[in-house]
Amino acid sequence: MKNKTLATWLTFLGGPLGLHRFYLKGLGDLLGWILPIPTALGLYGIERVQQLGQDDRWSWVLIPLLGFTIAGCALMAIIYGLMTPEKWNARFNPALDPAAAPGQTHWFTVVGIAASLMVGTAVLMASLAFSFQRYFEYQIEEARKISQ
């Protein structure tokens, strides 16, 4: 039996590592094995910024990968949490009654949805802001070089 509340929290907390995919679909899930790659690349981008400074152009690409992965997993946590018990059980617990307990929404599910919404939105906006700020600063710098 796959519990909706547990899946919501696994997606929110361990989604960038693919933990929710392994829980819901098993260890043979290809996307579950691929999800840690953009997460690791994003962490590498953060490490590059710490070592080389904010002018490192590769970090402009790598850091948003982490942010978009976290935001995407937060969105999936919201989708899982808001799924009706009938749809949840039909998709992940087909042998159970459509109104069975694993698909029910509890207060802890709602807290997971709210946390996913807050953190996912903040991370997405921070990733976009970082990328666009660095891109426009680079454009201004290049324009100054051309004008001189």
BAROVO-301946 format. One record per residue: x negated, y, z negated of N, C-alpha, C in turn; residue number from 1. Coordinates in pm, whole numbers, plus 32768, in hexadecimal, padded with zeros to 4 digits. Layout:
N
<n.X: X; n.Y: Y; n.Z: Z; ca.X: X; ca.Y: Y; ca.Z: Z; c.X: X; c.Y: Y; c.Z: Z; n: NUM>
...
END
This chain:
148
<n.X: 7FAC; n.Y: 7F8A; n.Z: 8000; ca.X: 8000; ca.Y: 8000; ca.Z: 8000; c.X: 7FA8; c.Y: 807C; c.Z: 8000; n: 1>
<n.X: 7FC6; n.Y: 80D7; n.Z: 8059; ca.X: 7F7C; ca.Y: 8155; ca.Z: 8063; c.X: 7FCE; c.Y: 81C3; c.Z: 8020; n: 2>
<n.X: 7F92; n.Y: 8200; n.Z: 7FB9; ca.X: 7FD6; ca.Y: 8266; ca.Z: 7F6A; c.X: 7FC0; c.Y: 82EF; c.Z: 7FA9; n: 3>
<n.X: 802D; n.Y: 8339; n.Z: 7FBC; ca.X: 8027; ca.Y: 83BC; ca.Z: 7FFC; c.X: 7FD9; c.Y: 8421; c.Z: 7FA8; n: 4>
<n.X: 7FEB; n.Y: 8420; n.Z: 7F27; ca.X: 7FA3; ca.Y: 847F; ca.Z: 7ED0; c.X: 7F0D; c.Y: 8465; c.Z: 7ED4; n: 5>
<n.X: 7EE6; n.Y: 83E7; n.Z: 7ECB; ca.X: 7E57; ca.Y: 83C6; ca.Z: 7ED2; c.X: 7E1E; c.Y: 83EB; c.Z: 7F5A; n: 6>
<n.X: 7E68; n.Y: 83D1; n.Z: 7FC3; ca.X: 7E38; ca.Y: 83F4; ca.Z: 8049; c.X: 7E28; c.Y: 848B; c.Z: 8059; n: 7>
<n.X: 7E84; n.Y: 84D7; n.Z: 801F; ca.X: 7E7B; ca.Y: 8569; ca.Z: 8026; c.X: 7DFC; c.Y: 8599; c.Z: 7FE2; n: 8>
<n.X: 7DE2; n.Y: 8567; n.Z: 7F6B; ca.X: 7D6B; ca.Y: 8593; ca.Z: 7F22; c.X: 7CEA; c.Y: 855E; c.Z: 7F61; n: 9>
<n.X: 7CEC; n.Y: 84E5; n.Z: 7F96; ca.X: 7C74; ca.Y: 84B2; ca.Z: 7FDA; c.X: 7C56; c.Y: 8504; c.Z: 8057; n: 10>
<n.X: 7CBE; n.Y: 852D; n.Z: 809D; ca.X: 7CAB; ca.Y: 857E; ca.Z: 8114; c.X: 7C74; c.Y: 8607; c.Z: 80EF; n: 11>
<n.X: 7CA7; n.Y: 8641; n.Z: 8085; ca.X: 7C79; ca.Y: 86C4; ca.Z: 8059; c.X: 7BEA; c.Y: 86BF; c.Z: 8024; n: 12>
<n.X: 7BCD; n.Y: 8662; n.Z: 7FCD; ca.X: 7B4A; ca.Y: 865E; ca.Z: 7F8B; c.X: 7ADF; c.Y: 8612; c.Z: 7FDA; n: 13>
<n.X: 7B06; n.Y: 85A4; n.Z: 8017; ca.X: 7AA3; ca.Y: 8550; ca.Z: 805D; c.X: 7AB7; c.Y: 8548; c.Z: 80F2; n: 14>
<n.X: 7B0D; n.Y: 859D; n.Z: 8127; ca.X: 7B29; ca.Y: 859B; ca.Z: 81B5; c.X: 7AB0; c.Y: 85B1; c.Z: 820E; n: 15>
<n.X: 7A59; n.Y: 8612; n.Z: 81EF; ca.X: 79E4; ca.Y: 8626; ca.Z: 8244; c.X: 7986; c.Y: 85AE; c.Z: 8248; n: 16>
<n.X: 7997; n.Y: 8551; n.Z: 81ED; ca.X: 7947; ca.Y: 84D6; ca.Z: 81EF; c.X: 7995; c.Y: 8461; c.Z: 822A; n: 17>
<n.X: 7A12; n.Y: 8479; n.Z: 824E; ca.X: 7A64; ca.Y: 8411; ca.Z: 828B; c.X: 7AA6; c.Y: 83B3; c.Z: 8229; n: 18>
<n.X: 7AA5; n.Y: 83D2; n.Z: 81A9; ca.X: 7ADB; ca.Y: 8376; ca.Z: 8144; c.X: 7B6F; c.Y: 835A; c.Z: 8157; n: 19>
<n.X: 7BBB; n.Y: 83BF; n.Z: 817E; ca.X: 7C4A; ca.Y: 83AA; ca.Z: 8192; c.X: 7C65; c.Y: 834D; c.Z: 8208; n: 20>
<n.X: 7C14; n.Y: 8355; n.Z: 826E; ca.X: 7C24; ca.Y: 82FD; ca.Z: 82E2; c.X: 7C09; c.Y: 826B; c.Z: 82BB; n: 21>
<n.X: 7BA3; n.Y: 8256; n.Z: 8269; ca.X: 7B85; ca.Y: 81CE; ca.Z: 823C; c.X: 7BF4; c.Y: 8199; c.Z: 81E3; n: 22>
<n.X: 7C2C; n.Y: 81F0; n.Z: 8190; ca.X: 7C9A; ca.Y: 81C6; ca.Z: 8139; c.X: 7D15; c.Y: 81A0; c.Z: 818A; n: 23>
<n.X: 7D37; n.Y: 81F2; n.Z: 81EC; ca.X: 7DB2; ca.Y: 81DC; ca.Z: 8238; c.X: 7DA4; c.Y: 8177; c.Z: 82A9; n: 24>
<n.X: 7D31; n.Y: 8171; n.Z: 82E9; ca.X: 7D23; ca.Y: 811E; ca.Z: 8361; c.X: 7CBA; c.Y: 80B2; c.Z: 8356; n: 25>
<n.X: 7C6E; n.Y: 80AF; n.Z: 82EA; ca.X: 7C0A; ca.Y: 8048; ca.Z: 82D8; c.X: 7B7F; c.Y: 8074; c.Z: 8306; n: 26>
<n.X: 7B1D; n.Y: 8021; n.Z: 82EA; ca.X: 7A92; ca.Y: 8043; ca.Z: 830A; c.X: 7A73; c.Y: 803E; c.Z: 839F; n: 27>
<n.X: 7ACB; n.Y: 8008; n.Z: 83F0; ca.X: 7AB5; ca.Y: 8002; ca.Z: 847F; c.X: 7AE0; c.Y: 807F; c.Z: 84CA; n: 28>
<n.X: 7B0A; n.Y: 80E6; n.Z: 8483; ca.X: 7B3A; ca.Y: 8160; ca.Z: 84C3; c.X: 7AC3; c.Y: 81B3; c.Z: 84F6; n: 29>
<n.X: 7ABF; n.Y: 81C9; n.Z: 8579; ca.X: 7A4F; ca.Y: 8210; ca.Z: 85B6; c.X: 7A47; c.Y: 82A2; c.Z: 8589; n: 30>
<n.X: 7AB9; n.Y: 82E7; n.Z: 8581; ca.X: 7AB8; ca.Y: 8373; ca.Z: 8557; c.X: 7A86; c.Y: 8381; c.Z: 84C7; n: 31>
<n.X: 7AA3; n.Y: 831E; n.Z: 8473; ca.X: 7A6F; ca.Y: 8321; ca.Z: 83EB; c.X: 79D7; c.Y: 831F; c.Z: 83E7; n: 32>
<n.X: 799B; n.Y: 82D9; n.Z: 8446; ca.X: 7909; ca.Y: 82D3; ca.Z: 844C; c.X: 78CD; c.Y: 834D; c.Z: 8491; n: 33>
<n.X: 791C; n.Y: 8391; n.Z: 84E6; ca.X: 78EA; ca.Y: 8407; ca.Z: 852D; c.X: 78F5; c.Y: 8486; c.Z: 84D9; n: 34>
<n.X: 7958; n.Y: 848F; n.Z: 8481; ca.X: 796E; ca.Y: 8509; ca.Z: 8432; c.X: 78F4; c.Y: 8538; c.Z: 83E1; n: 35>
<n.X: 78A1; n.Y: 84E1; n.Z: 83A9; ca.X: 782C; ca.Y: 8514; ca.Z: 8360; c.X: 77C4; c.Y: 855A; c.Z: 83B6; n: 36>
<n.X: 77C9; n.Y: 8546; n.Z: 843A; ca.X: 7763; ca.Y: 8584; ca.Z: 8490; c.X: 776F; c.Y: 861C; c.Z: 8492; n: 37>
<n.X: 77E5; n.Y: 8658; n.Z: 84B1; ca.X: 77EB; ca.Y: 86EA; ca.Z: 84AB; c.X: 77D8; c.Y: 8720; c.Z: 841D; n: 38>
<n.X: 77FE; n.Y: 86D1; n.Z: 83BA; ca.X: 77E8; ca.Y: 86FA; ca.Z: 8330; c.X: 7753; c.Y: 8705; c.Z: 8314; n: 39>
<n.X: 7707; n.Y: 86A0; n.Z: 833D; ca.X: 7676; ca.Y: 86A1; ca.Z: 8327; c.X: 7633; c.Y: 8710; c.Z: 8378; n: 40>
<n.X: 7662; n.Y: 8726; n.Z: 83F3; ca.X: 7629; ca.Y: 8792; ca.Z: 8444; c.X: 7643; c.Y: 881A; c.Z: 8404; n: 41>
<n.X: 76BA; n.Y: 882D; n.Z: 83CD; ca.X: 76DA; ca.Y: 88AA; ca.Z: 8388; c.X: 7684; c.Y: 88BF; c.Z: 830D; n: 42>
<n.X: 766E; n.Y: 8855; n.Z: 82C2; ca.X: 7616; ca.Y: 885F; ca.Z: 824D; c.X: 7586; c.Y: 887E; c.Z: 8277; n: 43>
<n.X: 755D; n.Y: 8846; n.Z: 82E9; ca.X: 74D9; ca.Y: 8865; ca.Z: 831E; c.X: 74D1; c.Y: 88F9; c.Z: 8347; n: 44>
<n.X: 753E; n.Y: 892F; n.Z: 837C; ca.X: 7543; ca.Y: 89BD; ca.Z: 839E; c.X: 7533; c.Y: 8A15; c.Z: 8324; n: 45>
<n.X: 7573; n.Y: 89ED; n.Z: 82B6; ca.X: 7564; ca.Y: 8A38; ca.Z: 8239; c.X: 74D3; c.Y: 8A32; c.Z: 8209; n: 46>
<n.X: 7496; n.Y: 89BE; n.Z: 8215; ca.X: 740A; ca.Y: 89AF; ca.Z: 81EE; c.X: 73AF; c.Y: 8A07; c.Z: 8245; n: 47>
<n.X: 73CD; n.Y: 8A0E; n.Z: 82C6; ca.X: 737E; ca.Y: 8A64; ca.Z: 8321; c.X: 738A; c.Y: 8AF7; c.Z: 82F9; n: 48>
<n.X: 7401; n.Y: 8B23; n.Z: 82D2; ca.X: 7412; ca.Y: 8BAE; ca.Z: 82A7; c.X: 73C0; c.Y: 8BC9; c.Z: 822B; n: 49>
<n.X: 73BE; n.Y: 8B6A; n.Z: 81CE; ca.X: 7371; ca.Y: 8B7E; ca.Z: 8153; c.X: 72DC; c.Y: 8B82; c.Z: 816F; n: 50>
<n.X: 72AD; n.Y: 8B34; n.Z: 81D1; ca.X: 721F; ca.Y: 8B30; ca.Z: 81EE; c.X: 71F2; c.Y: 8B9D; c.Z: 824F; n: 51>
<n.X: 7243; n.Y: 8BB8; n.Z: 82B6; ca.X: 7219; ca.Y: 8C12; ca.Z: 8321; c.X: 725D; c.Y: 8C9A; c.Z: 831F; n: 52>
<n.X: 72C2; n.Y: 8CAA; n.Z: 82CC; ca.X: 730A; ca.Y: 8D28; ca.Z: 82C6; c.X: 7383; c.Y: 8D29; c.Z: 8322; n: 53>
<n.X: 73D0; n.Y: 8D94; n.Z: 831A; ca.X: 744C; ca.Y: 8D9D; ca.Z: 8365; c.X: 7439; c.Y: 8DB7; c.Z: 83F9; n: 54>
<n.X: 73C0; n.Y: 8DD4; n.Z: 8424; ca.X: 73A9; ca.Y: 8DEE; ca.Z: 84B1; c.X: 7397; c.Y: 8D6D; c.Z: 8502; n: 55>
<n.X: 739C; n.Y: 8CFC; n.Z: 84C3; ca.X: 738F; ca.Y: 8C7C; ca.Z: 8509; c.X: 740D; c.Y: 8C63; c.Z: 855D; n: 56>
<n.X: 73FB; n.Y: 8C5C; n.Z: 85DF; ca.X: 746F; ca.Y: 8C4E; ca.Z: 8639; c.X: 74B0; c.Y: 8BC5; c.Z: 8631; n: 57>
<n.X: 7466; n.Y: 8B5D; n.Z: 8614; ca.X: 74A2; ca.Y: 8AD7; ca.Z: 860A; c.X: 7503; c.Y: 8AD0; c.Z: 8595; n: 58>
<n.X: 74E7; n.Y: 8B1A; n.Z: 852D; ca.X: 7543; ca.Y: 8B18; ca.Z: 84BB; c.X: 75CA; c.Y: 8B56; c.Z: 84DE; n: 59>
<n.X: 75CE; n.Y: 8BAF; n.Z: 8540; ca.X: 764C; ca.Y: 8BEA; ca.Z: 856B; c.X: 76A9; c.Y: 8B80; c.Z: 85A4; n: 60>
<n.X: 766F; n.Y: 8B19; n.Z: 85DE; ca.X: 76BD; ca.Y: 8AAC; ca.Z: 8619; c.X: 76D7; c.Y: 8A3E; c.Z: 85B3; n: 61>
<n.X: 7674; n.Y: 8A1F; n.Z: 8563; ca.X: 767D; ca.Y: 89AC; ca.Z: 8509; c.X: 76D7; c.Y: 89C5; c.Z: 8490; n: 62>
<n.X: 76CF; n.Y: 8A39; n.Z: 8454; ca.X: 771F; ca.Y: 8A55; ca.Z: 83DC; c.X: 77B5; c.Y: 8A4F; c.Z: 83F9; n: 63>
<n.X: 77E5; n.Y: 8A89; n.Z: 8467; ca.X: 7875; ca.Y: 8A7C; ca.Z: 8483; c.X: 78A3; c.Y: 89EC; c.Z: 8498; n: 64>
<n.X: 784B; n.Y: 8992; n.Z: 84C2; ca.X: 7872; ca.Y: 8905; ca.Z: 84CD; c.X: 78A1; c.Y: 88CF; c.Z: 8447; n: 65>
<n.X: 7859; n.Y: 88F1; n.Z: 83DF; ca.X: 7881; ca.Y: 88C7; ca.Z: 8359; c.X: 7905; c.Y: 8908; c.Z: 8332; n: 66>
<n.X: 7911; n.Y: 8989; n.Z: 834B; ca.X: 798B; ca.Y: 89D0; ca.Z: 8327; c.X: 7A05; c.Y: 899B; c.Z: 8372; n: 67>
<n.X: 79F7; n.Y: 8982; n.Z: 83F3; ca.X: 7A67; ca.Y: 894F; ca.Z: 8440; c.X: 7A8B; c.Y: 88C1; c.Z: 8418; n: 68>
<n.X: 7A29; n.Y: 8871; n.Z: 83F2; ca.X: 7A45; ca.Y: 87E9; ca.Z: 83C3; c.X: 7A92; c.Y: 87ED; c.Z: 8340; n: 69>
<n.X: 7A67; n.Y: 8842; n.Z: 82E4; ca.X: 7AAD; ca.Y: 884E; ca.Z: 8264; c.X: 7B3A; c.Y: 8883; c.Z: 827A; n: 70>
<n.X: 7B48; n.Y: 88E9; n.Z: 82D0; ca.X: 7BCC; ca.Y: 8922; ca.Z: 82EB; c.X: 7C27; c.Y: 88BC; c.Z: 832F; n: 71>
<n.X: 7BF2; n.Y: 886F; n.Z: 838C; ca.X: 7C42; ca.Y: 8808; ca.Z: 83CF; c.X: 7C70; c.Y: 879C; c.Z: 836F; n: 72>
<n.X: 7C1A; n.Y: 8775; n.Z: 8313; ca.X: 7C40; ca.Y: 8711; ca.Z: 82AF; c.X: 7CA7; c.Y: 874A; c.Z: 824E; n: 73>
<n.X: 7C9A; n.Y: 87C9; n.Z: 822D; ca.X: 7CFF; ca.Y: 8808; ca.Z: 81D7; c.X: 7D86; c.Y: 880A; c.Z: 821D; n: 74>
<n.X: 7D86; n.Y: 8825; n.Z: 829F; ca.X: 7E02; ca.Y: 8822; ca.Z: 82EB; c.X: 7E3F; c.Y: 8795; c.Z: 82EC; n: 75>
<n.X: 7DEB; n.Y: 8730; n.Z: 82FC; ca.X: 7E1E; ca.Y: 86A6; ca.Z: 82F9; c.X: 7E56; c.Y: 8683; c.Z: 8270; n: 76>
<n.X: 7E19; n.Y: 86B7; n.Z: 8206; ca.X: 7E4D; ca.Y: 869F; ca.Z: 817F; c.X: 7ED8; c.Y: 86DC; c.Z: 8170; n: 77>
<n.X: 7EEB; n.Y: 8753; n.Z: 81AA; ca.X: 7F6E; ca.Y: 8793; ca.Z: 81A6; c.X: 7FD3; c.Y: 8740; c.Z: 81F5; n: 78>
<n.X: 7FAC; n.Y: 8710; n.Z: 8269; ca.X: 8005; ca.Y: 86BF; ca.Z: 82BB; c.X: 802C; c.Y: 863F; c.Z: 8272; n: 79>
<n.X: 7FCA; n.Y: 85FC; n.Z: 8238; ca.X: 7FE9; ca.Y: 8580; ca.Z: 81ED; c.X: 8044; c.Y: 859E; c.Z: 8177; n: 80>
<n.X: 8028; n.Y: 8609; n.Z: 812F; ca.X: 8076; ca.Y: 8629; ca.Z: 80B9; c.X: 8106; c.Y: 864F; c.Z: 80D9; n: 81>
<n.X: 811C; n.Y: 868E; n.Z: 814B; ca.X: 81A3; ca.Y: 86B9; ca.Z: 8170; c.X: 81F2; c.Y: 8650; c.Z: 81BD; n: 82>
<n.X: 81B4; n.Y: 85E0; n.Z: 81DC; ca.X: 81F8; ca.Y: 8576; ca.Z: 8225; c.X: 826A; c.Y: 853C; c.Z: 81D1; n: 83>
<n.X: 82DB; n.Y: 8523; n.Z: 820E; ca.X: 834D; ca.Y: 84EA; ca.Z: 81C6; c.X: 832B; c.Y: 845C; c.Z: 819A; n: 84>
<n.X: 8367; n.Y: 842C; n.Z: 812C; ca.X: 834C; ca.Y: 83A3; ca.Z: 80FF; c.X: 836B; c.Y: 833B; c.Z: 816A; n: 85>
<n.X: 83D6; n.Y: 8352; n.Z: 81B5; ca.X: 83FB; ca.Y: 82F2; ca.Z: 821C; c.X: 8390; c.Y: 82EB; c.Z: 8289; n: 86>
<n.X: 8361; n.Y: 835F; n.Z: 82B5; ca.X: 82FA; ca.Y: 8362; ca.Z: 831D; c.X: 8276; c.Y: 832A; c.Z: 82E9; n: 87>
<n.X: 8253; n.Y: 834C; n.Z: 826C; ca.X: 81D6; ca.Y: 831A; ca.Z: 8231; c.X: 81D8; c.Y: 8281; c.Z: 8229; n: 88>
<n.X: 8242; n.Y: 824C; n.Z: 81F1; ca.X: 8248; ca.Y: 81BB; ca.Z: 81E2; c.X: 8253; c.Y: 8173; c.Z: 8268; n: 89>
<n.X: 8297; n.Y: 81AF; n.Z: 82CA; ca.X: 829F; ca.Y: 8172; ca.Z: 834E; c.X: 8215; c.Y: 816F; c.Z: 8392; n: 90>
<n.X: 81C6; n.Y: 81D5; n.Z: 8378; ca.X: 8142; ca.Y: 81DD; ca.Z: 83B9; c.X: 80D6; c.Y: 818E; c.Z: 8370; n: 91>
<n.X: 80D2; n.Y: 8198; n.Z: 82EC; ca.X: 8064; ca.Y: 815D; ca.Z: 82A1; c.X: 808C; c.Y: 80E4; c.Z: 824C; n: 92>
<n.X: 810B; n.Y: 80D2; n.Z: 8231; ca.X: 813D; ca.Y: 8061; ca.Z: 81E3; c.X: 81B6; c.Y: 8023; c.Z: 822A; n: 93>
<n.X: 81A3; n.Y: 7FED; n.Z: 82A1; ca.X: 8217; ca.Y: 7FBE; ca.Z: 82EE; c.X: 8263; c.Y: 7F4C; c.Z: 82AD; n: 94>
<n.X: 8225; n.Y: 7F00; n.Z: 8255; ca.X: 8269; ca.Y: 7E8F; ca.Z: 8217; c.X: 82C3; c.Y: 7EBA; c.Z: 81A4; n: 95>
<n.X: 82B6; n.Y: 7F35; n.Z: 8176; ca.X: 8303; ca.Y: 7F65; ca.Z: 8103; c.X: 8385; c.Y: 7FA7; c.Z: 812F; n: 96>
<n.X: 83DC; n.Y: 7FB8; n.Z: 80CD; ca.X: 8458; ca.Y: 8002; ca.Z: 80E1; c.X: 8436; c.Y: 8093; c.Z: 8105; n: 97>
<n.X: 847E; n.Y: 80D4; n.Z: 8161; ca.X: 845E; ca.Y: 815E; ca.Z: 8187; c.X: 845B; c.Y: 81C1; c.Z: 8112; n: 98>
<n.X: 84A3; n.Y: 81A6; n.Z: 80A8; ca.X: 84A4; ca.Y: 8202; ca.Z: 8036; c.X: 844F; c.Y: 81CD; c.Z: 7FC2; n: 99>
<n.X: 83F0; n.Y: 8175; n.Z: 7FDD; ca.X: 839C; ca.Y: 813A; ca.Z: 7F74; c.X: 8345; c.Y: 81A4; c.Z: 7F30; n: 100>
<n.X: 8319; n.Y: 8185; n.Z: 7EB9; ca.X: 82CF; ca.Y: 81E3; ca.Z: 7E64; c.X: 824C; c.Y: 8216; c.Z: 7E9F; n: 101>
<n.X: 81FC; n.Y: 81C8; n.Z: 7EEA; ca.X: 817C; ca.Y: 81FE; ca.Z: 7F1C; c.X: 818C; c.Y: 8276; c.Z: 7F79; n: 102>
<n.X: 81FE; n.Y: 8286; n.Z: 7FB7; ca.X: 8212; ca.Y: 82F7; ca.Z: 8011; c.X: 8254; c.Y: 836F; c.Z: 7FD1; n: 103>
<n.X: 8275; n.Y: 8365; n.Z: 7F51; ca.X: 82BA; ca.Y: 83D3; ca.Z: 7F0C; c.X: 825A; c.Y: 8446; c.Z: 7EF0; n: 104>
<n.X: 8292; n.Y: 84BE; n.Z: 7EED; ca.X: 8246; ca.Y: 8536; ca.Z: 7ECC; c.X: 8255; c.Y: 8553; c.Z: 7E38; n: 105>
<n.X: 81E6; n.Y: 8566; n.Z: 7DF5; ca.X: 81E3; ca.Y: 8584; ca.Z: 7D66; c.X: 81A5; c.Y: 860D; c.Z: 7D51; n: 106>
<n.X: 81A5; n.Y: 863C; n.Z: 7CD6; ca.X: 816D; ca.Y: 86C0; ca.Z: 7CBA; c.X: 80D9; c.Y: 86C4; c.Z: 7CDB; n: 107>
<n.X: 8091; n.Y: 8654; n.Z: 7CC9; ca.X: 8002; ca.Y: 8651; ca.Z: 7CE7; c.X: 7FEB; c.Y: 865B; c.Z: 7D7E; n: 108>
<n.X: 8049; n.Y: 862A; n.Z: 7DCD; ca.X: 8042; ca.Y: 8639; ca.Z: 7E5F; c.X: 8050; c.Y: 86CC; c.Z: 7E84; n: 109>
<n.X: 80AE; n.Y: 870F; n.Z: 7E44; ca.X: 80C5; ca.Y: 879D; ca.Z: 7E61; c.X: 804B; c.Y: 87F0; c.Z: 7E3A; n: 110>
<n.X: 800A; n.Y: 87CF; n.Z: 7DCA; ca.X: 7F90; ca.Y: 8815; ca.Z: 7DA2; c.X: 7F23; c.Y: 87FF; c.Z: 7E0B; n: 111>
<n.X: 7F1A; n.Y: 8785; n.Z: 7E3F; ca.X: 7EB8; ca.Y: 8769; ca.Z: 7EA9; c.X: 7ED4; c.Y: 87B7; c.Z: 7F27; n: 112>
<n.X: 7F53; n.Y: 87C5; n.Z: 7F4A; ca.X: 7F78; ca.Y: 8814; ca.Z: 7FC0; c.X: 7F51; c.Y: 88A6; c.Z: 7FAA; n: 113>
<n.X: 7F71; n.Y: 88DC; n.Z: 7F36; ca.X: 7F51; ca.Y: 8969; ca.Z: 7F19; c.X: 7EBA; c.Y: 8980; c.Z: 7F19; n: 114>
<n.X: 7E6F; n.Y: 8926; n.Z: 7EDC; ca.X: 7DDD; ca.Y: 8934; ca.Z: 7EDA; c.X: 7DA4; c.Y: 892C; c.Z: 7F67; n: 115>
<n.X: 7DD9; n.Y: 88D1; n.Z: 7FB7; ca.X: 7DAB; ca.Y: 88C4; ca.Z: 8042; c.X: 7DC7; c.Y: 8942; c.Z: 8092; n: 116>
<n.X: 7E3A; n.Y: 897C; n.Z: 807B; ca.X: 7E5F; ca.Y: 89F6; ca.Z: 80C1; c.X: 7E01; c.Y: 8A68; c.Z: 809C; n: 117>
<n.X: 7DE7; n.Y: 8A79; n.Z: 801C; ca.X: 7D91; ca.Y: 8AE7; ca.Z: 7FF0; c.X: 7D01; c.Y: 8AD5; c.Z: 801F; n: 118>
<n.X: 7CC9; n.Y: 8A61; n.Z: 8004; ca.X: 7C3D; ca.Y: 8A4A; ca.Z: 8026; c.X: 7C29; c.Y: 8A43; c.Z: 80BD; n: 119>
<n.X: 7C82; n.Y: 89FD; n.Z: 8103; ca.X: 7C75; ca.Y: 89F2; ca.Z: 8193; c.X: 7C7A; c.Y: 8A78; c.Z: 81DA; n: 120>
<n.X: 7CD6; n.Y: 8ACD; n.Z: 81AF; ca.X: 7CE1; ca.Y: 8B52; ca.Z: 81EA; c.X: 7C65; c.Y: 8BA6; c.Z: 81CC; n: 121>
<n.X: 7C36; n.Y: 8BA2; n.Z: 8151; ca.X: 7BC0; ca.Y: 8BF0; ca.Z: 812C; c.X: 7B44; c.Y: 8BC3; c.Z: 817A; n: 122>
<n.X: 7B32; n.Y: 8B41; n.Z: 8186; ca.X: 7ABD; ca.Y: 8B0D; ca.Z: 81CE; c.X: 7AC6; c.Y: 8B2D; c.Z: 8263; n: 123>
<n.X: 7B3C; n.Y: 8B20; n.Z: 829D; ca.X: 7B4D; ca.Y: 8B40; ca.Z: 832B; c.X: 7B2E; c.Y: 8BD4; c.Z: 8345; n: 124>
<n.X: 7B65; n.Y: 8C2C; n.Z: 82F3; ca.X: 7B4D; ca.Y: 8CBB; ca.Z: 8307; c.X: 7ABA; c.Y: 8CDF; c.Z: 82F0; n: 125>
<n.X: 7A7B; n.Y: 8CA2; n.Z: 828D; ca.X: 79ED; ca.Y: 8CBD; ca.Z: 8274; c.X: 7997; c.Y: 8C8C; c.Z: 82E8; n: 126>
<n.X: 79B8; n.Y: 8C1A; n.Z: 8320; ca.X: 796C; ca.Y: 8BE5; ca.Z: 8392; c.X: 797A; c.Y: 8C40; c.Z: 840B; n: 127>
<n.X: 79F3; n.Y: 8C6C; n.Z: 8427; ca.X: 7A08; ca.Y: 8CC7; ca.Z: 8497; c.X: 79C0; c.Y: 8D4C; c.Z: 8481; n: 128>
<n.X: 79CB; n.Y: 8D81; n.Z: 8409; ca.X: 798B; ca.Y: 8E01; ca.Z: 83EB; c.X: 78F3; c.Y: 8DF8; c.Z: 83F9; n: 129>
<n.X: 78B8; n.Y: 8D8E; n.Z: 83C5; ca.X: 7827; ca.Y: 8D7C; ca.Z: 83CF; c.X: 77FC; c.Y: 8D75; c.Z: 8461; n: 130>
<n.X: 7841; n.Y: 8D23; n.Z: 84AF; ca.X: 781B; ca.Y: 8D11; ca.Z: 853B; c.X: 7828; c.Y: 8D92; c.Z: 858A; n: 131>
<n.X: 789A; n.Y: 8DD4; n.Z: 857F; ca.X: 78AF; ca.Y: 8E4D; ca.Z: 85CC; c.X: 7854; c.Y: 8EBF; c.Z: 859F; n: 132>
<n.X: 783B; n.Y: 8EC9; n.Z: 851E; ca.X: 77E2; ca.Y: 8F33; ca.Z: 84ED; c.X: 7757; c.Y: 8F20; c.Z: 8527; n: 133>
<n.X: 7724; n.Y: 8EA6; n.Z: 851E; ca.X: 769D; ca.Y: 8E8D; ca.Z: 8552; c.X: 7698; c.Y: 8EA2; c.Z: 85E9; n: 134>
<n.X: 7700; n.Y: 8E78; n.Z: 8630; ca.X: 7704; ca.Y: 8E88; ca.Z: 86C2; c.X: 7704; c.Y: 8F1C; c.Z: 86E8; n: 135>
<n.X: 7757; n.Y: 8F6C; n.Z: 86A8; ca.X: 775E; ca.Y: 8FFA; ca.Z: 86CB; c.X: 76E1; c.Y: 9045; c.Z: 86A1; n: 136>
<n.X: 76A3; n.Y: 901F; n.Z: 8633; ca.X: 7625; ca.Y: 905D; ca.Z: 860D; c.X: 75B9; c.Y: 903D; c.Z: 8673; n: 137>
<n.X: 75BB; n.Y: 8FC3; n.Z: 86A6; ca.X: 755B; ca.Y: 8F9C; ca.Z: 870E; c.X: 7573; c.Y: 8FED; c.Z: 878D; n: 138>
<n.X: 75F2; n.Y: 9002; n.Z: 87B3; ca.X: 7612; ca.Y: 904E; ca.Z: 882B; c.X: 75E3; c.Y: 90DF; c.Z: 881D; n: 139>
<n.X: 75F6; n.Y: 911A; n.Z: 87A8; ca.X: 75CA; ca.Y: 91A4; ca.Z: 8791; c.X: 7532; c.Y: 91AD; c.Z: 8799; n: 140>
<n.X: 74EF; n.Y: 914B; n.Z: 875E; ca.X: 745D; ca.Y: 9148; ca.Z: 8762; c.X: 7428; c.Y: 913E; c.Z: 87F1; n: 141>
<n.X: 7467; n.Y: 90E9; n.Z: 8840; ca.X: 743D; ca.Y: 90D9; ca.Z: 88CC; c.X: 745B; c.Y: 9158; c.Z: 891C; n: 142>
<n.X: 74CB; n.Y: 9198; n.Z: 8900; ca.X: 74EC; ca.Y: 9215; ca.Z: 8946; c.X: 7487; c.Y: 9281; c.Z: 8925; n: 143>
<n.X: 7459; n.Y: 9286; n.Z: 88A9; ca.X: 73F1; ca.Y: 92EA; ca.Z: 8883; c.X: 736F; c.Y: 92D0; c.Z: 88CD; n: 144>
<n.X: 734C; n.Y: 9250; n.Z: 88DD; ca.X: 72D0; ca.Y: 922F; ca.Z: 8926; c.X: 72DA; c.Y: 925B; c.Z: 89B7; n: 145>
<n.X: 734F; n.Y: 9249; n.Z: 89F4; ca.X: 7361; ca.Y: 926E; ca.Z: 8A7F; c.X: 735E; c.Y: 9306; c.Z: 8A8F; n: 146>
<n.X: 7397; n.Y: 934E; n.Z: 8A31; ca.X: 73A0; ca.Y: 93DF; ca.Z: 8A3E; c.X: 731B; c.Y: 9426; c.Z: 8A24; n: 147>
<n.X: 72BD; n.Y: 93E2; n.Z: 89E9; ca.X: 723D; ca.Y: 9424; ca.Z: 89CA; c.X: 71D6; c.Y: 9411; c.Z: 8A32; n: 148>
END
